[in-house]
């Protein structure tokens, strides 16, 4: 059942992205780029040609809401199990493909040039989902004292790295306008924070995987 849910989640994400790409191509080619170039919503008049962009946009929003609810539910369920569980949770490594959604952050450069919208930069956080690849490889791992120590060490290292990046960026960007523009400074801060979150999510799983397997390989050599 969990594998089916994971596959469904990944395929729904791919389908939504393809629908948005197809509807964007359609509206640029046949509908005067409506909903892509800036437009006054107060003067908006519905056209049948607008349906592809409207439907694909609604589906994408619903998918992100579903993904958010699913993640909150998974995290809550995981915390409940951790109190009594003796092994790590089962995670499908294919969830790591969700990390490719981080590339949607580059859309921010396009939307900013069109109508000054900077929200897409937040999607850089999704790069952290690549960590699911390594968490999936450690599914059903027995959580002995060694594992718990490695997990704590991995999380501390990841947190320190992310905080160090945010600290340095704040110190540098706080000196004044980036390239003489306060908006560029705000964009840079958003990108740095989003990437720092992604780094923390990814590194905590990657380092735990490395620590655990390095110790196992050392024991096997002995």
DAWO-V409902 format. One record per residue. N is the residue number from 1. RES is the residue in three letters. PHI is phi as a letter, one per 20 degrees, with the letter a starting at -180 (none if undefined). PSI is psi in whole degrees, 0 to 359 (none if undefined). Layout:
# DAWO-V409902
N_RES_PHI_PSI, N_RES_PHI_PSI
This chain:
# DAWO-V409902
1_UNK_none_316, 2_UNK_f_321, 3_UNK_f_320, 4_UNK_f_320, 5_UNK_f_320, 6_UNK_f_315, 7_UNK_f_319, 8_UNK_f_319, 9_UNK_f_315, 10_UNK_f_313, 11_UNK_f_325, 12_UNK_f_320, 13_UNK_f_316, 14_UNK_f_318, 15_UNK_f_317, 16_UNK_f_318, 17_UNK_f_318, 18_UNK_f_321, 19_UNK_f_319, 20_UNK_f_318, 21_UNK_f_316, 22_UNK_f_317, 23_UNK_f_327, 24_UNK_f_316, 25_UNK_f_318, 26_UNK_f_313, 27_UNK_f_329, 28_UNK_f_321, 29_UNK_e_319, 30_UNK_c_355, 31_UNK_c_32, 32_UNK_l_28, 33_UNK_l_31, 34_UNK_f_141, 35_UNK_m_356, 36_UNK_d_311, 37_UNK_e_154, 38_UNK_g_138, 39_UNK_b_149, 40_UNK_e_111, 41_UNK_f_332, 42_UNK_f_335, 43_UNK_d_12, 44_UNK_f_135, 45_UNK_c_125, 46_UNK_f_139, 47_UNK_c_149, 48_UNK_f_328, 49_UNK_f_344, 50_UNK_f_344, 51_UNK_g_317, 52_UNK_g_316, 53_UNK_f_320, 54_UNK_f_312, 55_UNK_f_314, 56_UNK_f_324, 57_UNK_f_317, 58_UNK_f_317, 59_UNK_f_321, 60_UNK_f_318, 61_UNK_f_316, 62_UNK_f_323, 63_UNK_f_317, 64_UNK_f_324, 65_UNK_f_317, 66_UNK_f_318, 67_UNK_f_318, 68_UNK_f_313, 69_UNK_f_320, 70_UNK_f_318, 71_UNK_f_317, 72_UNK_f_316, 73_UNK_f_319, 74_UNK_f_318, 75_UNK_f_318, 76_UNK_f_314, 77_UNK_f_323, 78_UNK_f_319, 79_UNK_f_324, 80_UNK_f_320, 81_UNK_f_329, 82_UNK_f_333, 83_UNK_f_332, 84_UNK_d_342, 85_UNK_f_149, 86_UNK_d_356, 87_UNK_c_161, 88_UNK_f_160, 89_UNK_f_159, 90_UNK_e_121, 91_UNK_c_132, 92_UNK_f_121, 93_UNK_g_338, 94_UNK_f_344, 95_UNK_f_340, 96_UNK_f_338, 97_UNK_f_341, 98_UNK_f_339, 99_UNK_f_335, 100_UNK_f_344, 101_UNK_f_342, 102_UNK_f_333, 103_UNK_f_344, 104_UNK_f_341, 105_UNK_f_331, 106_UNK_f_343, 107_UNK_f_339, 108_UNK_g_325, 109_UNK_f_327, 110_UNK_f_312, 111_UNK_f_327, 112_UNK_f_321, 113_UNK_f_338, 114_UNK_e_304, 115_UNK_c_22, 116_UNK_m_18, 117_UNK_f_128, 118_UNK_d_359, 119_UNK_g_320, 120_UNK_g_338, 121_UNK_f_336, 122_UNK_f_333, 123_UNK_f_347, 124_UNK_g_338, 125_UNK_f_331, 126_UNK_f_345, 127_UNK_g_334, 128_UNK_f_339, 129_UNK_f_349, 130_UNK_f_340, 131_UNK_f_340, 132_UNK_f_333, 133_UNK_g_314, 134_UNK_f_326, 135_UNK_f_323, 136_UNK_f_325, 137_UNK_f_341, 138_UNK_d_20, 139_UNK_f_142, 140_UNK_m_25, 141_UNK_f_133, 142_UNK_f_128, 143_UNK_e_78, 144_UNK_e_185, 145_UNK_f_322, 146_UNK_f_316, 147_UNK_f_316, 148_UNK_f_322, 149_UNK_f_317, 150_UNK_f_321, 151_UNK_f_316, 152_UNK_f_318, 153_UNK_f_319, 154_UNK_f_316, 155_UNK_f_321, 156_UNK_f_317, 157_UNK_f_317, 158_UNK_f_317, 159_UNK_f_317, 160_UNK_f_320, 161_UNK_f_313, 162_UNK_f_317, 163_UNK_f_324, 164_UNK_f_319, 165_UNK_f_315, 166_UNK_f_319, 167_UNK_f_312, 168_UNK_f_319, 169_UNK_f_318, 170_UNK_f_320, 171_UNK_f_320, 172_UNK_f_310, 173_UNK_f_336, 174_UNK_f_354, 175_UNK_f_336, 176_UNK_r_197, 177_UNK_f_134, 178_UNK_e_120, 179_UNK_l_32, 180_UNK_m_19, 181_UNK_c_122, 182_UNK_f_329, 183_UNK_f_321, 184_UNK_f_324, 185_UNK_f_316, 186_UNK_f_316, 187_UNK_f_317, 188_UNK_f_319, 189_UNK_f_316, 190_UNK_f_316, 191_UNK_f_316, 192_UNK_f_315, 193_UNK_f_316, 194_UNK_f_315, 195_UNK_f_327, 196_UNK_f_319, 197_UNK_f_317, 198_UNK_f_318, 199_UNK_f_318, 200_UNK_f_316, 201_UNK_f_316, 202_UNK_f_312, 203_UNK_f_323, 204_UNK_f_323, 205_UNK_e_320, 206_UNK_f_314, 207_UNK_f_322, 208_UNK_f_318, 209_UNK_f_316, 210_UNK_f_313, 211_UNK_g_313, 212_UNK_f_317, 213_UNK_f_330, 214_UNK_f_318, 215_UNK_f_324, 216_UNK_f_322, 217_UNK_f_324, 218_UNK_f_320, 219_UNK_f_324, 220_UNK_f_327, 221_UNK_f_326, 222_UNK_f_none
